[in-house]
Amino acid sequence: MNTNSKRDLKSFDFENISDYSLQLNRWFLISLGAWPQGTSSTVKRIVVSMQILIFSSSIAIITIPCMLYVSFEREDIQTKLSAVVPLLHRIMGSVNYWTLLTRHKDIYNCIRHMETDWKLVQKIDDREVMLQYAKIGRFMAGFCAVFMHGSAFFFTVVRAIKTTTITVGNETFTMHPMTCPVYSKIIDARFSPANEIFLGVQVFSAFVVGSSTVAVCSLAAVFAMHACGQLNVLYMWLNELVKYDEKKNLAEQRLAAIVEHHLRVLSFIANMESIMHKACLAELMGCTLNMCLLGYYSIMNWAAFDAAKILSYVTVYMSMSFNIFIFCYIGEILTEQCKHVGEIAYMTNWYKLPHKTALGLVLIIMRSSLVIKITAGKLFQLSIATFGDVSKFMDTCVTVLMTYYKKISKQTNFFY
């Protein structure tokens, strides 16, 4: 690292750098009323509670009637399938929102942990490494927000911007179709003003569930990159361990600091996994099913070649693929970097250390072999191999749906 960058880092307020790494996450969570409050005023707590109530109600108003519509109103499988993707999207968003609200104390503890890490690490080179990973985490959070919000908004608007004509008796009405149809025995949303009201609530609920997904993904990315930064600092300390013994005979003290730092990083990763595993399961299962159905929709609409509709399907498909990939990539990189601690400890010049100090490295190697894995609901380990399995499963599901569609078409002469 050059001298100028070191001088710049020395003049930095590291509390601001810590805030910089979490800035986008704070915006996302505040917009949902899910940012940990700490010691906030009573008025602020009431406002946040009202915000949560409004957001939760908007999701329920759309999700419950749509579930009833899919379950009881329509009999043909094609119509049911067309409503499943937006319905699953609301359910996934509800799980994410519930995770953010119920685990706010654990999220707050992780945030405090990050702030303390910035204060504990004093060397400029170490802080430079942490800053590099903080920038990566911030970039991933911003990219998640733009990509996921953009695709969800595009999918909702493309469907709603068009109008269809319906005939009831001798009268003709124009309505905006909705991605989440409403059960007609609750309210007939085909007619104005119910159509416009439910359409507005639907767009708003899409924003809420999309923001919940973005908040979970961005938190996972920022937490994971912070852990990677801490592990890379640990690598530097291990590589410098012998130098301390040669110069100042401080190797034993440095080894104690390394062990303490290692355990601190592992506890942070364990807390992160306990927060995220339920949301990861919802995302993994929901996105996989939605990707299968979106592939099926695209193939079925290819003959008519509705460019806007197909483009909306492809955009959401890519967004959900990216969503799964982010979680799997995070799980993969954390697992590999935790294992790498043992490899670095083994490759140091341990034979130059005092015997008792060198034996301490064995404990680090043994602990690094017991890797804390990022999982989806404690059932599936998140890794690049898992992402490959999801892709294979998706191909199988699309094939099964296509086979079923061809069979139904031959029996009913129904064309999608």
C-alpha positions in Angstrom: 0.0 0.0 0.0 1.4 3.4 -0.9 2.2 6.2 1.5 -0.6 8.5 0.4 -3.3 5.9 1.0 -1.9 5.3 4.5 -1.9 9.0 5.2 -5.5 9.2 4.1 -6.5 6.3 6.3 -4.9 7.9 9.3 -7.0 11.0 8.8 -10.2 9.0 8.5 -12.8 8.7 11.2 -13.3 4.9 11.4 -16.7 5.2 12.9 -17.7 6.9 9.7 -16.1 4.1 7.7 -18.1 1.5 9.7 -21.3 3.6 9.0 -20.2 3.7 5.3 -20.3 -0.1 5.0 -23.8 -0.2 6.6 -25.3 2.9 5.0 -27.3 1.2 2.3 -28.5 -1.5 4.8 -29.7 1.2 7.1 -31.7 2.9 4.4 -33.3 -0.4 3.4 -34.2 -1.3 6.9 -35.5 2.1 7.9 -37.8 2.2 4.9 -39.3 -1.1 6.3 -39.4 0.0 9.9 -37.0 -2.9 10.7 -33.8 -1.0 11.6 -32.9 -1.9 15.2 -34.1 1.0 17.4 -31.9 0.7 20.5 -32.8 3.5 22.9 -35.3 5.5 20.8 -38.1 7.7 21.9 -41.7 6.6 22.5 -43.0 8.7 19.6 -40.5 7.1 17.2 -41.5 3.6 18.4 -45.2 4.3 17.8 -44.4 5.7 14.3 -42.4 2.6 13.5 -45.1 0.3 14.8 -47.7 2.0 12.6 -45.3 1.7 9.7 -44.9 -2.1 10.3 -48.7 -2.5 10.6 -49.4 -0.7 7.3 -46.7 -2.7 5.4 -47.8 -6.0 6.9 -51.5 -5.2 6.1 -50.7 -4.4 2.5 -49.0 -7.8 2.1 -51.9 -9.6 3.7 -54.6 -7.8 1.7 -53.0 -9.1 -1.5 -51.7 -12.5 -0.4 -54.8 -14.0 1.3 -57.3 -13.2 -1.5 -54.8 -14.5 -4.1 -54.4 -17.8 -2.1 -58.2 -18.2 -2.0 -58.4 -17.4 -5.7 -55.8 -20.1 -6.6 -57.3 -22.6 -4.3 -61.0 -22.3 -4.9 -62.0 -20.0 -7.8 -60.3 -21.3 -10.9 -60.3 -24.9 -12.0 -58.0 -24.8 -15.0 -54.3 -25.4 -14.2 -53.1 -22.7 -16.6 -54.8 -19.9 -14.7 -53.7 -21.2 -11.4 -50.1 -21.4 -12.5 -50.1 -17.9 -13.8 -50.8 -16.6 -10.3 -48.4 -18.8 -8.4 -45.2 -16.8 -9.1 -46.5 -13.5 -7.7 -48.1 -15.4 -4.8 -44.9 -17.1 -3.9 -43.1 -13.8 -4.2 -45.4 -12.3 -1.5 -44.9 -15.4 0.7 -41.1 -15.2 0.4 -41.2 -11.5 1.1 -43.4 -12.1 4.2 -40.9 -14.6 5.6 -38.0 -12.1 5.0 -39.9 -9.3 6.6 -40.8 -11.5 9.6 -37.1 -12.5 9.9 -36.0 -8.9 9.9 -38.6 -7.9 12.6 -38.2 -10.9 14.9 -34.3 -11.0 14.8 -33.8 -7.2 15.1 -31.8 -7.7 18.4 -29.5 -10.2 16.8 -29.0 -7.9 13.8 -28.2 -5.0 16.2 -25.6 -7.2 18.0 -24.0 -8.0 14.6 -23.9 -4.3 13.8 -22.3 -3.5 17.1 -19.8 -6.3 16.5 -18.8 -4.7 13.2 -18.3 -1.3 14.9 -16.2 -2.8 17.6 -14.0 -4.6 15.0 -13.2 -1.3 13.4 -12.0 0.0 16.8 -10.0 -3.1 17.8 -8.0 -3.3 14.6 -5.4 -0.5 14.8 -2.8 -1.1 12.0 -3.4 0.8 8.8 -2.6 -2.2 6.6 -5.3 -4.2 8.4 -7.8 -1.4 8.2 -7.1 -1.1 4.5 -8.0 -4.8 4.0 -11.2 -4.3 5.9 -12.1 -1.2 3.9 -11.6 -3.1 0.6 -14.1 -5.8 1.7 -16.5 -3.1 3.1 -16.5 -1.6 -0.4 -17.3 -5.0 -2.0 -20.1 -5.5 0.5 -21.5 -2.1 -0.2 -21.4 -2.7 -4.0 -23.2 -6.0 -3.6 -25.9 -4.4 -1.5 -26.4 -1.6 -4.1 -26.5 -4.0 -7.0 -29.0 -6.3 -5.2 -31.3 -3.3 -4.6 -31.2 -2.0 -8.2 -31.5 -5.4 -9.9 -34.2 -7.0 -7.6 -36.3 -3.9 -7.3 -36.1 -3.2 -11.0 -37.1 -6.7 -12.0 -40.0 -6.9 -9.6 -41.3 -3.4 -10.5 -41.0 -4.2 -14.3 -42.9 -7.5 -13.8 -45.8 -5.8 -12.0 -46.0 -2.7 -14.2 -45.9 -4.6 -17.5 -48.9 -6.7 -16.4 -50.8 -3.7 -15.0 -50.2 -1.2 -17.7 -52.2 -3.1 -20.2 -56.0 -3.1 -20.2 -58.4 -5.9 -21.0 -62.1 -5.8 -21.9 -64.7 -7.9 -20.1 -68.4 -8.3 -20.9 -71.0 -8.7 -18.2 -74.5 -9.1 -19.5 -74.9 -6.4 -22.1 -72.3 -4.1 -20.7 -68.6 -3.9 -21.6 -66.0 -2.9 -19.0 -62.2 -2.1 -19.2 -60.0 -3.3 -16.4 -56.3 -3.6 -15.5 -55.2 -7.2 -15.0 -53.4 -7.9 -11.8 -50.5 -10.2 -11.2 -52.2 -11.4 -7.9 -55.9 -12.0 -8.8 -58.4 -11.4 -6.0 -61.0 -13.9 -4.8 -64.3 -12.6 -6.3 -66.4 -13.8 -3.3 -64.5 -11.3 -1.1 -64.6 -8.4 -3.6 -65.0 -8.3 -7.4 -61.8 -6.4 -8.4 -62.7 -6.3 -12.1 -64.7 -3.1 -11.8 -63.7 0.5 -10.9 -62.8 1.8 -8.4 -62.0 -1.6 -6.7 -59.7 -2.5 -9.7 -57.6 0.7 -9.3 -57.5 0.4 -5.5 -56.3 -3.2 -5.5 -53.9 -2.4 -8.3 -52.3 0.4 -6.2 -52.1 -1.8 -3.1 -50.6 -4.6 -5.2 -47.8 -2.3 -6.5 -47.2 -1.1 -2.9 -47.0 -4.6 -1.5 -44.6 -5.5 -4.3 -42.3 -2.7 -3.1 -42.6 -4.0 0.5 -41.8 -7.6 -0.3 -39.1 -6.6 -2.7 -37.5 -4.3 -0.1 -37.6 -7.2 2.4 -35.7 -9.4 0.0 -33.2 -6.7 -0.8 -32.7 -6.0 2.9 -32.0 -9.7 3.7 -29.6 -10.2 0.7 -27.7 -6.9 1.4 -27.3 -7.7 5.1 -26.0 -11.2 4.3 -23.6 -9.7 1.7 -22.3 -6.9 4.0 -21.9 -9.3 7.0 -20.2 -11.9 4.9 -17.7 -9.4 3.4 -17.0 -8.0 6.8 -16.2 -11.6 8.1 -14.0 -12.1 5.0 -12.1 -8.9 5.8 -11.6 -10.1 9.4 -10.3 -13.4 8.2 -7.9 -11.8 5.8 -6.6 -9.7 8.7 -6.1 -12.9 10.5 -4.0 -14.3 7.6 -1.7 -11.3 7.8 -1.3 -11.8 11.6 -0.4 -15.4 11.1 2.2 -14.6 8.4 3.8 -12.0 10.7 3.9 -14.3 13.8 7.5 -15.4 13.3 8.7 -11.8 12.8 7.4 -10.9 16.3 9.4 -13.8 17.8 12.6 -12.8 15.9 12.4 -9.1 16.8 10.7 -8.7 20.2 10.0 -12.2 21.4 6.3 -11.4 21.5 5.1 -14.4 19.5 3.2 -15.9 22.4 1.2 -12.8 23.0 0.5 -12.4 19.3 -0.7 -16.0 19.1 -3.1 -15.3 22.0 -4.5 -12.3 20.1 -4.8 -14.4 16.9 -6.8 -17.1 18.7 -9.0 -14.5 20.3 -9.6 -12.8 17.0 -10.3 -16.1 15.2 -12.9 -17.1 17.8 -14.5 -13.6 17.5 -14.8 -14.0 13.7 -16.3 -17.4 14.0 -18.9 -16.2 16.6 -19.9 -13.4 14.2 -20.4 -15.9 11.3 -22.4 -18.2 13.6 -24.7 -15.3 14.6 -25.1 -14.3 10.9 -26.1 -17.9 10.1 -28.6 -18.0 12.9 -30.2 -14.8 11.6 -30.3 -15.8 8.0 -31.0 -19.5 7.7 -34.8 -19.3 7.7 -34.8 -16.5 5.1 -32.3 -18.4 3.1 -34.6 -21.5 3.1 -37.5 -19.4 1.9 -35.5 -17.8 -0.8 -33.9 -21.1 -2.0 -37.2 -23.0 -2.2 -39.4 -20.1 -3.4 -36.9 -18.8 -6.1 -36.4 -22.4 -7.3 -40.1 -23.0 -7.8 -40.6 -19.5 -9.4 -37.7 -20.0 -11.8 -39.3 -23.3 -12.9 -42.6 -21.6 -13.5 -41.1 -18.5 -15.2 -39.2 -20.8 -17.6 -42.6 -22.5 -18.3 -44.3 -19.2 -18.9 -41.7 -18.0 -21.3 -41.9 -21.2 -23.4 -45.7 -21.1 -23.4 -45.8 -17.4 -24.5 -43.1 -17.8 -27.1 -45.5 -18.7 -30.0 -47.5 -15.5 -29.4 -44.2 -13.6 -28.8 -45.5 -11.0 -26.5 -42.2 -9.2 -26.2 -43.0 -7.2 -23.1 -44.4 -10.2 -21.2 -41.5 -12.5 -22.2 -38.9 -9.8 -21.2 -40.6 -9.4 -17.8 -40.4 -13.1 -17.3 -36.7 -13.2 -18.3 -35.9 -10.2 -16.0 -37.5 -11.8 -13.0 -35.9 -15.1 -13.8 -32.5 -13.5 -13.9 -33.2 -11.7 -10.6 -34.1 -14.8 -8.8 -31.1 -16.7 -10.2 -28.9 -13.9 -8.9 -30.7 -14.0 -5.6 -29.9 -17.7 -5.1 -26.4 -17.2 -6.4 -25.7 -14.4 -3.9 -26.6 -16.7 -1.0 -24.7 -19.7 -2.4 -21.6 -17.5 -3.2 -21.6 -16.1 0.3 -21.8 -19.6 1.8 -19.0 -20.9 -0.5 -16.6 -18.0 0.2 -17.1 -18.1 4.0 -16.6 -21.8 4.1 -13.4 -21.7 2.0 -11.9 -18.7 3.9 -12.6 -20.4 7.3 -10.7 -23.5 6.0 -7.9 -21.3 4.7 -7.1 -20.2 8.2 -5.8 -23.7 9.0 -3.8 -23.8 5.8 -2.1 -20.5 6.5 -1.3 -21.6 10.0 0.3 -24.8 8.7 2.3 -22.9 6.0 3.9 -20.4 8.5 7.5 -21.0 9.6 6.3 -22.6 12.8 9.6 -24.4 13.2 11.2 -21.1 14.0 8.9 -20.5 17.0 9.3 -21.7 20.5 7.9 -25.2 20.9 5.0 -24.2 23.2 4.0 -21.4 20.8 4.2 -23.7 17.8 2.0 -26.2 19.5 -0.7 -23.5 19.8 -1.0 -23.4 16.1 -2.3 -27.0 16.2 -5.4 -25.7 18.0 -6.0 -23.1 15.3 -5.7 -25.8 12.6 -8.1 -28.1 14.5 -10.6 -25.3 15.0 -10.5 -24.2 11.4 -11.3 -27.8 10.3 -14.7 -27.4 12.1 -16.2 -25.0 9.6 -19.4 -23.0 10.4 -21.5 -23.6 7.4 -24.1 -21.2 6.0 -27.3 -23.2 5.5 -30.8 -22.8 4.3 -33.0 -23.7 7.2 -30.3 -26.0 8.7 -31.2 -28.4 5.8 -29.0 -27.4 2.8 -25.5 -26.1 2.8 -25.3 -23.0 0.6 -22.4 -23.4 -1.9 -21.8 -23.2 -5.6 -22.5 -26.9 -5.8 -26.0 -26.2 -4.3 -26.5 -23.5 -7.0 -25.7 -26.1 -9.7 -28.2 -28.6 -8.1 -30.9 -25.9 -8.2 -30.2 -25.3 -11.9 -30.5 -29.0 -12.7 -33.7 -29.3 -10.6 -35.2 -26.3 -12.5 -34.5 -28.0 -15.9 -36.3 -31.1 -14.6 -39.3 -29.2 -13.4 -39.7 -27.3 -16.7 -39.6 -30.6 -18.6 -42.3 -32.1 -16.3 -44.5 -29.0 -16.7 -44.1 -29.0 -20.5 -45.0 -32.7 -20.7 -48.1 -32.1 -18.5 -49.1 -29.1 -20.7 -48.9 -31.2 -23.9 -51.0 -33.9 -22.4 -53.6 -31.4 -21.2 -53.6 -29.7 -24.6 -54.3 -32.9 -26.4 -57.2 -33.8 -24.1 -58.9 -30.3 -24.1 -57.6 -28.7 -27.2 -56.7 -25.7 -25.0 -53.9 -23.4 -26.2 -52.2 -21.1 -23.8 
